[in-house]
Amino acid sequence: MAKPLPTLQSRRAPLASPKAQLDRLKRLPLSTFDDALERSELWPLRPTKIDVLQINVGKLCNQTCRHCHVDAGPDRREAMTRETMRLCLRALEHSEIPTVDITGGAPELNPDFRWLVEQCRKLGRHVIDRCNLTIIETPSHADLPEFFARHEVEVVCSLPHYRQLGTDAQRGDGVHRKSVSAMKKLNAVGYGAGNGLRLVLVTNPVGAFLPASQASLEAEWKRELLRAHGIRFDALFTITNMPISRYLEWLVESENFEQYMENLVSAFNPGAAAGVMCRNTLSVGWDGSLYDCDFNQMLDMTVSSGAPQHIGDFDLFELEARDIRVDRHCFGCTAGAGSSCGGATAD
């Protein structure tokens, strides 16, 4: 696998700054997201019920993908401590939030990742791991398939395309081969067989366009991965590339930025807006700060003032009563069929 690219932060690139990213988006002569919500009678946007506690355990990753909204990579050292994880567990104990969604970076690189999974399962919570697949191919994490199966973890794996060219173009040479090998290992311990060990693939476009139909792509991917590699999986999620961080830099450098944003704004779907993930998900940063979603987290947009700002001050009633903070990047979640950590949000 090719040597990972340096992150925006390590290059001290201008768009490493969340403020610079938001300023770039705000300068466009386009409709604001607030206006779009008002026209759809969704302003102010508020939570429905918090069903998912999404915990970002750090930005360290063994890959540096061109589209990454986290700007994760091998040179990032932010990591959630066990003390902060205990505060997350305390919040779960004082609520009935059924699902814990663990993400990163490569979340498995946090030294307390396995401990966190075990503790969440002891509390009876459904656990999702956001896996980049290639981490399974590293010697120190070769046991992950067995660990996941033992604790009945739902594994949601990112894969740009079932073909080598698309995946390697976005993630680096050799990533497709390693990803195929990792999926086979997950299949070998029971994932993708319809027996409760759920294997989900997540794809985002390799370029400056919206995803195709999730249902049609899922059928195509299931057919082609089975035919070419004997791989089975349960579902495919399509996610729109968010115009922030490294993908924003790519849009600007490739001169696709203005057109891509125009496409997102013109494709705004009120049905997708009504189902955005920030309405049923609470995002926890590696330092315990609280956000409406993982994208807002990367833009340093903590939950609205008046609501608890840290997981140590968790109050479910106050958090479910808050206004959700939005900005122009939110058009990425509401274009076409919509986009969330659970895939499309509308027909």
N, C-alpha and C positions, 0 to 999 in steps of 0.2 A: 504494500500500500504506500502511495506517495506521501512524502513528508507533509504534515498539515500546514495550511496557510496560517500566518500570524493573525491574531484577532485585531479588531479595531482598536481595542484598548492598548495592546502592546505596540501597535504602530502609531499610537497617539493621533489617530485619524480624527478629523473634525467631527464626524458623525458618531464617534464614540460617546459623545455627550447627548444624553436624552433631551436636553433643552434644544440643542442644535437640530435634532431630528424633528421635534415638534414645531420649531420655528420654520423649518423647511416645508413642512406640510401646511402650516398656516399661511404661508406666502402665496399659495396657489389661489387663483381667482375662481374658486369653486364653492358650491354650497357647503355650509357647515353641517356637521352631523346633528347638532342640536336642531337646526331647521328641519332636517329630514325626519327626526323623531316627532317634532311638533306637527308636521303635516300628517303624520301617521297616528296622531293622538296617543303617542307613547312617551311624551315628555311630561315630567321627568322620568327617566328610566329607573325602575325600582326592582329589587329582588322579588321573586315569587316565594321560594323556600330554599334554604341552603341544604342541598343534598350531597354536595361534594366539597371536601376539604382538600384543596390541591396544595401540596407541599413541595416547594422548590428547595432541594437540599444542597444546591451549589452550582457553580458555573464551570467546574472542572469537567473536561470531556476529552476523550481520546481522538476526537475528530474536530475539524474546523470546517463546517459546511458553508457553502456560499450564501445560502438563504437564511442562515440561523438568526432568529430574532433575539436570542439570548446573548449573542456574541460569545458563546462558550468556546472553550478550547483547552489544549494542554497547558497553556500559560496562565489560566485563570485559577486562583487559589481560594475564592470565596467558598465557604463550606458551612453548612448548618451544624451547630454543636449538639451534643446529646442533651444538654440543658434546654436548648430551645425545642428540641424534639419532645422533651418531657412536657413542655408547655402545650405543644400541639396535642399530646395524648390527654392532658388534663382537660383541654377544650372538648375533646371527643367524649370524655367521661361525663361532662356536664351538658351534653347534647345527644340527640339521636341521629346525627349526621351519619348516613349509612355507608358512604364511600370515601376512601382515602386514595387520592391520585398523586403518586410520587413522581416528581420530574426533576430535571436538571437543566443543563449539562447532561452528562451521563450519570444518573442518580446513583448507580451501583458503585461509583468511585468514592462516594462518601464513606468513610470508615465505619459509620454507624448505620448504614443502609439496611443490612440484614436485621440488626436489632430493632430498627423502627418497624420493618415489615412484621416481625414476630410479635411486637407489642400491639400493633394495630389488629392483627388477627386474633390475639388473645381477647381483645375488646369486642370481637365479633364483627369487625368491619370488613367490608369487601375492599380489597387492595388492588389498585392498578399500578403497574410499573411502566413508565415511558422509556422504552429501551431502543437504543440505536442499532441493535443486532451485533455490530462488530465487537462490542465489549465482550460478548460471549466467546469470541475467538482469542481473547487474551488469556495467557496461562493462569493468571491470578483469579480469573472469573469463569473458568471453564465449567465450574460446578453450578452455574446459575440455572440452567434448565431444571436440574433436579431440585434445587432450592425453591424455584418458582412452583414446581409441581407439588412439592411437599406442603407448601403453605397456600396452595390454590390461588395463586396470584394471577390476575388477568394481565397478560402481557400485550401491550400496545406498541407495535414496532414501526418505526419510520423507515420508509423505503420509497425513494422518488419514483422508480419505475421497475417493472418486472424485467425489463431489458437492461443489459450491461451499460450501453452507451448513455442512457438517460441518468442512471444512478451515478456512474462514475464522473459524469460531467458536473454534477452538483456536489458530490461528496468526496471525490478523489479516486484515483486509480486503485483498483483492487477492492473497493468497498462492495461492489455487487457480488463478487465471488465469496467474500467473507460473510455477507448477509445471507446468501443462499445456504452456505454451510451451517450458519447459526439456526436458520429456520428448520433445516433438516434435524438438527439436534433437539429443537423444541418439539417437532413432530414425533421424534423417537421416544420422548417421555410422556406422550399423550396429548400434546397440544394440537388443536385443530381437528380433533376427531369427533367433536360433538358430544363429549363426555363431561362437560363442565369446566375443562381447562381451556379457557378462551384465549385464542390467538387472533389479534386484530392487526391489520396492516394499515398504515397511514401514508397517503401519497399527496404530494403538493406539486403543482406544475413546474416543469423545468423550463422556465421562461416567463415572459410578462403577459400572462393570460390567465383567465379563470379556469377552474377545474371543469371537466366534463361531468355528465350525470353520474352521481355516485353509484346508482343501481347498475347502470350499464357497464361502468368500469369494473365494479366488483365481479360481475359475471365474466368479463374478459380476463381479469387477473386470475381468477380461480381456474379458468380453463388453461391459460398459458403457463402458470406456475406448476400446475399438475402435469401438463404435457411435457414441459421442458425439464422439470426437476423433481417431479413426484411430490411436490409440496402442497399441503392442505392448510387452510386457515378459515376462520369463522366469518370475518367481515372485513370490508375495506372502508376506511374513512377518507373522504376527500377534504383537504384543507387549502384555503386560499392563502397564498403568500402574503404576509403582513408587511406593509410598506414602512418598516422600521429597521434599524440596526444594519446588519450586513446586506440584507436584501434591498434596503433603501439605497445603500451605497452602490450596489450593482445596478439598480434602476437608473440612478443618476449618471453613472459612468457609461452605461450602454445607451443613454439618451432615450430611455423608455419611461421616465418618471411621470411626466405630465400626462402622457397618453394613458398610462396604467391607472393613474388616479382618476382621470376622466371616466375610464371604463368602470371603475369601482363605484363612483358616484352615480353614474347613469344606470347602473344595474341594481341600485338600492331596492331591497325587497322588504316591505313592511312585515310580511310573514316571517322572514328570517330574523328581522329585528326583534320581533316578539319572542323569539326562541333563543336569543343569544345566551352563551354559557355564563356570562357574568350575572345572570338572574338567578341561577341555582348553584353557583360555585363561589367559594371564597378562596383567594390565593394567598399563600403564606410565603414570604421571601426567606432567603437563607438566614437572615438576621432576625426573623420573627415579625417583621413589618407586614401589615395587611393591605391587600390590594383587591380590586374587583375582578381582575383576571391576570393571567400570566403576561399578557401584552402590556397592560398598564404597569405591571411590576417592572418590566424592562425600561419603561419610560419614567420611572420614579414617581408615578401617579398613585400615591397611597389613597386609601378609601377616604370618602368625604369627611371634612371636619365635623366633629360632633359624634362620629362613630369611633369605637375603639381603634387605635392605630397599631397596636401590637398584640400578638397572640396571647401574651401574658395577661392582657386586659379583656380577653374574650367575653363578649356578652351577646348571645344569640339574638335576643329581642332587639337590641340596638342595631346590630348588623343587618338584620332582615328589614329594618325600618329605614335604612339609609338611602340616599340618592346615589345612583351609580355615576361615576365620573366618565365622561366621554370626550373624544376629540376626533379629528378627521381620520386618524388611522382606523377608527371603528368601522369605516365603510368596508374594510377588508372582511369583517365578520358578517356583513349584511348584504353582500352582492350576490345576485343570482339565487342559488339554492341555500346560500348561507354557509358559514364555516364556524366550527368550534372544535374543541378537543374531542368531541364525540362525532365529528364529521358534519355533514350537511344538516341544517336546522329547519329546512322547509322543502316542500315539493317543487 
